[in-house]
Amino acid sequence: LREERGVSGWTLLQFLGDAVLVPAGAPHQVQSLAGTISVEQRFLSPESTARLRDRGRHLPGAAHQLHAQLDSMIFSAVREAVEVLQGCK
């Protein structure tokens, strides 16, 4: 990839107590050198949700499922925001 696209990789060693944050959309690969327990959290910001929803209209197949999930996420976020605002009266 370095020669073709100018993309280079990183190698790091993670030790006990270390956390690694991989930016959304960044491809990554993990190689465990010993038995490990992995905890992963996927976070989708409201801004990314709206952008993905708009792009999803042009994707075939699984896009309909993605669209439905994103609609549900947007609806839940708006409902929660309205509830918070109503509590501020």
Backbone as JSON Lines, residues from 0, in Angstrom:
{"i":0,"aa":"L","n":[0.81,-1.2,0.0],"ca":[0.0,0.0,0.0],"c":[0.85,1.26,0.0]}
{"i":1,"aa":"R","n":[2.01,1.17,0.59],"ca":[2.87,2.35,0.66],"c":[3.24,2.83,-0.74]}
{"i":2,"aa":"E","n":[3.64,1.91,-1.6],"ca":[4.05,2.28,-2.96],"c":[2.84,2.68,-3.81]}
{"i":3,"aa":"E","n":[1.74,1.94,-3.68],"ca":[0.57,2.19,-4.52],"c":[-0.22,3.43,-4.12]}
{"i":4,"aa":"R","n":[-0.44,3.61,-2.82],"ca":[-1.33,4.67,-2.35],"c":[-0.72,5.64,-1.35]}
{"i":5,"aa":"G","n":[0.54,5.41,-0.99],"ca":[1.16,6.29,-0.01],"c":[0.67,6.07,1.41]}
{"i":6,"aa":"V","n":[0.11,4.89,1.67],"ca":[-0.44,4.57,2.98],"c":[0.55,3.67,3.72]}
{"i":7,"aa":"S","n":[0.88,4.04,4.93],"ca":[1.77,3.19,5.72],"c":[1.07,2.8,7.02]}
{"i":8,"aa":"G","n":[1.5,1.68,7.56],"ca":[0.88,1.17,8.78],"c":[1.67,1.52,10.02]}
{"i":9,"aa":"W","n":[1.07,1.28,11.15],"ca":[1.7,1.49,12.45],"c":[1.74,0.15,13.17]}
{"i":10,"aa":"T","n":[2.76,-0.05,13.93],"ca":[2.85,-1.22,14.79],"c":[3.01,-0.72,16.21]}
{"i":11,"aa":"L","n":[2.24,-1.27,17.13],"ca":[2.39,-0.87,18.52],"c":[2.21,-2.08,19.43]}
{"i":12,"aa":"L","n":[2.83,-2.01,20.58],"ca":[2.65,-3.03,21.6],"c":[1.78,-2.42,22.7]}
{"i":13,"aa":"Q","n":[0.75,-3.14,23.05],"ca":[-0.16,-2.69,24.09],"c":[0.12,-3.51,25.35]}
{"i":14,"aa":"F","n":[0.3,-2.82,26.47],"ca":[0.6,-3.48,27.73],"c":[-0.58,-3.34,28.69]}
{"i":15,"aa":"L","n":[-0.52,-4.08,29.77],"ca":[-1.57,-4.07,30.78],"c":[-1.92,-2.63,31.17]}
{"i":16,"aa":"G","n":[-3.18,-2.3,31.1],"ca":[-3.64,-0.96,31.44],"c":[-3.67,0.02,30.28]}
{"i":17,"aa":"D","n":[-3.1,-0.35,29.16],"ca":[-3.11,0.53,27.97],"c":[-4.43,0.41,27.24]}
{"i":18,"aa":"A","n":[-4.86,1.5,26.66],"ca":[-6.04,1.52,25.79],"c":[-5.61,2.07,24.44]}
{"i":19,"aa":"V","n":[-6.22,1.56,23.39],"ca":[-5.92,2.02,22.04],"c":[-7.22,2.51,21.42]}
{"i":20,"aa":"L","n":[-7.19,3.73,20.93],"ca":[-8.35,4.3,20.26],"c":[-8.07,4.3,18.76]}
{"i":21,"aa":"V","n":[-8.91,3.6,18.02],"ca":[-8.8,3.55,16.57],"c":[-9.9,4.44,16.02]}
{"i":22,"aa":"P","n":[-9.56,5.47,15.25],"ca":[-10.58,6.38,14.72],"c":[-11.63,5.65,13.87]}
{"i":23,"aa":"A","n":[-12.84,6.15,13.93],"ca":[-13.93,5.55,13.16],"c":[-13.57,5.46,11.69]}
{"i":24,"aa":"G","n":[-13.84,4.31,11.11],"ca":[-13.59,4.12,9.69],"c":[-12.17,3.73,9.35]}
{"i":25,"aa":"A","n":[-11.28,3.72,10.34],"ca":[-9.89,3.37,10.06],"c":[-9.73,1.85,10.03]}
{"i":26,"aa":"P","n":[-9.24,1.32,8.94],"ca":[-9.01,-0.13,8.91],"c":[-7.9,-0.48,9.89]}
{"i":27,"aa":"H","n":[-8.06,-1.62,10.55],"ca":[-7.02,-2.04,11.5],"c":[-7.01,-3.56,11.61]}
{"i":28,"aa":"Q","n":[-5.91,-4.05,12.11],"ca":[-5.71,-5.48,12.29],"c":[-5.07,-5.69,13.64]}
{"i":29,"aa":"V","n":[-5.46,-6.76,14.32],"ca":[-4.93,-7.04,15.64],"c":[-4.3,-8.42,15.65]}
{"i":30,"aa":"Q","n":[-3.11,-8.53,16.23],"ca":[-2.47,-9.82,16.42],"c":[-2.16,-9.95,17.91]}
{"i":31,"aa":"S","n":[-2.75,-10.94,18.54],"ca":[-2.52,-11.15,19.96],"c":[-1.28,-12.02,20.15]}
{"i":32,"aa":"L","n":[-0.38,-11.57,21.0],"ca":[0.84,-12.32,21.27],"c":[0.66,-13.28,22.44]}
{"i":33,"aa":"A","n":[-0.42,-13.14,23.19],"ca":[-0.74,-14.0,24.32],"c":[-2.25,-14.05,24.46]}
{"i":34,"aa":"G","n":[-2.75,-14.92,25.32],"ca":[-4.18,-14.98,25.56],"c":[-4.69,-13.64,26.07]}
{"i":35,"aa":"T","n":[-5.74,-13.14,25.48],"ca":[-6.23,-11.81,25.85],"c":[-7.75,-11.81,25.95]}
{"i":36,"aa":"I","n":[-8.25,-10.8,26.59],"ca":[-9.68,-10.5,26.59],"c":[-9.81,-9.14,25.94]}
{"i":37,"aa":"S","n":[-10.6,-9.07,24.91],"ca":[-10.77,-7.82,24.17],"c":[-12.14,-7.23,24.47]}
{"i":38,"aa":"V","n":[-12.16,-5.95,24.73],"ca":[-13.42,-5.22,24.93],"c":[-13.48,-4.16,23.85]}
{"i":39,"aa":"E","n":[-14.54,-4.2,23.09],"ca":[-14.67,-3.28,21.97],"c":[-15.96,-2.48,22.11]}
{"i":40,"aa":"Q","n":[-15.87,-1.22,21.82],"ca":[-17.05,-0.36,21.84],"c":[-17.12,0.37,20.51]}
{"i":41,"aa":"R","n":[-18.21,0.21,19.84],"ca":[-18.4,0.94,18.59],"c":[-19.28,2.15,18.88]}
{"i":42,"aa":"F","n":[-18.8,3.3,18.48],"ca":[-19.52,4.54,18.73],"c":[-19.84,5.2,17.4]}
{"i":43,"aa":"L","n":[-21.06,5.62,17.26],"ca":[-21.48,6.31,16.04],"c":[-22.05,7.66,16.45]}
{"i":44,"aa":"S","n":[-21.37,8.72,16.09],"ca":[-21.82,10.06,16.47],"c":[-23.07,10.43,15.7]}
{"i":45,"aa":"P","n":[-23.87,11.34,16.24],"ca":[-25.08,11.78,15.51],"c":[-24.75,12.37,14.14]}
{"i":46,"aa":"E","n":[-23.61,13.07,14.04],"ca":[-23.24,13.65,12.74],"c":[-22.95,12.55,11.72]}
{"i":47,"aa":"S","n":[-22.23,11.53,12.14],"ca":[-21.92,10.43,11.24],"c":[-23.18,9.65,10.87]}
{"i":48,"aa":"T","n":[-24.09,9.53,11.82],"ca":[-25.34,8.81,11.56],"c":[-26.11,9.46,10.43]}
{"i":49,"aa":"A","n":[-26.27,10.76,10.48],"ca":[-27.0,11.46,9.43],"c":[-26.3,11.33,8.08]}
{"i":50,"aa":"R","n":[-24.97,11.42,8.08],"ca":[-24.22,11.3,6.83],"c":[-24.35,9.89,6.25]}
{"i":51,"aa":"L","n":[-24.24,8.87,7.1],"ca":[-24.39,7.49,6.63],"c":[-25.8,7.22,6.12]}
{"i":52,"aa":"R","n":[-26.78,7.81,6.8],"ca":[-28.16,7.62,6.37],"c":[-28.35,8.16,4.95]}
{"i":53,"aa":"D","n":[-27.8,9.32,4.68],"ca":[-27.92,9.91,3.35],"c":[-27.21,9.07,2.3]}
{"i":54,"aa":"R","n":[-26.03,8.55,2.63],"ca":[-25.3,7.7,1.69],"c":[-25.99,6.36,1.48]}
{"i":55,"aa":"G","n":[-26.66,5.86,2.5],"ca":[-27.3,4.56,2.44],"c":[-28.36,4.44,1.36]}
{"i":56,"aa":"R","n":[-28.88,5.55,0.92],"ca":[-29.92,5.52,-0.12],"c":[-29.38,5.03,-1.45]}
{"i":57,"aa":"H","n":[-28.07,5.1,-1.63],"ca":[-27.47,4.72,-2.9],"c":[-26.77,3.37,-2.85]}
{"i":58,"aa":"L","n":[-26.91,2.67,-1.72],"ca":[-26.25,1.37,-1.58],"c":[-27.27,0.24,-1.74]}
{"i":59,"aa":"P","n":[-26.87,-0.85,-2.4],"ca":[-27.79,-1.98,-2.58],"c":[-27.82,-2.89,-1.36]}
{"i":60,"aa":"G","n":[-28.72,-3.84,-1.37],"ca":[-28.75,-4.93,-0.4],"c":[-28.92,-4.53,1.04]}
{"i":61,"aa":"A","n":[-27.86,-4.68,1.81],"ca":[-27.9,-4.46,3.26],"c":[-28.18,-3.01,3.61]}
{"i":62,"aa":"A","n":[-28.18,-2.13,2.63],"ca":[-28.42,-0.71,2.91],"c":[-29.8,-0.49,3.52]}
{"i":63,"aa":"H","n":[-30.77,-1.29,3.14],"ca":[-32.12,-1.11,3.7],"c":[-32.12,-1.4,5.2]}
{"i":64,"aa":"Q","n":[-31.37,-2.41,5.61],"ca":[-31.26,-2.72,7.03],"c":[-30.5,-1.61,7.75]}
{"i":65,"aa":"L","n":[-29.42,-1.14,7.15],"ca":[-28.67,-0.03,7.71],"c":[-29.56,1.2,7.86]}
{"i":66,"aa":"H","n":[-30.34,1.46,6.83],"ca":[-31.25,2.61,6.83],"c":[-32.22,2.53,7.99]}
{"i":67,"aa":"A","n":[-32.8,1.34,8.21],"ca":[-33.76,1.17,9.3],"c":[-33.09,1.35,10.66]}
{"i":68,"aa":"Q","n":[-31.89,0.83,10.82],"ca":[-31.17,0.98,12.08],"c":[-30.83,2.45,12.33]}
{"i":69,"aa":"L","n":[-30.4,3.14,11.3],"ca":[-30.05,4.55,11.46],"c":[-31.29,5.39,11.77]}
{"i":70,"aa":"D","n":[-32.41,5.08,11.1],"ca":[-33.66,5.79,11.41],"c":[-34.02,5.62,12.87]}
{"i":71,"aa":"S","n":[-33.87,4.4,13.38],"ca":[-34.19,4.12,14.78],"c":[-33.25,4.89,15.71]}
{"i":72,"aa":"M","n":[-31.96,4.93,15.37],"ca":[-30.99,5.66,16.19],"c":[-31.3,7.15,16.21]}
{"i":73,"aa":"I","n":[-31.62,7.7,15.05],"ca":[-31.94,9.13,14.97],"c":[-33.19,9.44,15.77]}
{"i":74,"aa":"F","n":[-34.22,8.6,15.62],"ca":[-35.46,8.8,16.35],"c":[-35.21,8.76,17.85]}
{"i":75,"aa":"S","n":[-34.43,7.78,18.32],"ca":[-34.15,7.66,19.75],"c":[-33.38,8.87,20.26]}
{"i":76,"aa":"A","n":[-32.42,9.35,19.49],"ca":[-31.64,10.51,19.91],"c":[-32.51,11.76,19.99]}
{"i":77,"aa":"V","n":[-33.39,11.94,19.03],"ca":[-34.28,13.11,19.04],"c":[-35.25,13.01,20.21]}
{"i":78,"aa":"R","n":[-35.8,11.82,20.44],"ca":[-36.74,11.64,21.56],"c":[-36.06,11.96,22.88]}
{"i":79,"aa":"E","n":[-34.82,11.47,23.06],"ca":[-34.1,11.75,24.3],"c":[-33.8,13.23,24.44]}
{"i":80,"aa":"A","n":[-33.44,13.89,23.35],"ca":[-33.16,15.33,23.41],"c":[-34.42,16.11,23.79]}
{"i":81,"aa":"V","n":[-35.55,15.73,23.22],"ca":[-36.81,16.41,23.56],"c":[-37.15,16.2,25.03]}
{"i":82,"aa":"E","n":[-36.96,15.01,25.54],"ca":[-37.22,14.74,26.96],"c":[-36.34,15.61,27.86]}
{"i":83,"aa":"V","n":[-35.08,15.76,27.49],"ca":[-34.17,16.6,28.26],"c":[-34.63,18.05,28.24]}
{"i":84,"aa":"L","n":[-35.01,18.52,27.06],"ca":[-35.47,19.91,26.93],"c":[-36.77,20.13,27.71]}
{"i":85,"aa":"Q","n":[-37.66,19.15,27.69],"ca":[-38.9,19.3,28.45],"c":[-38.64,19.36,29.95]}
{"i":86,"aa":"G","n":[-37.59,18.68,30.39],"ca":[-37.22,18.71,31.81],"c":[-36.61,20.03,32.24]}
{"i":87,"aa":"C","n":[-36.26,20.88,31.3],"ca":[-35.63,22.15,31.6],"c":[-36.65,23.27,31.83]}
{"i":88,"aa":"K","n":[-37.93,22.98,31.73],"ca":[-38.95,24.02,31.88],"c":[-38.96,24.59,33.27]}
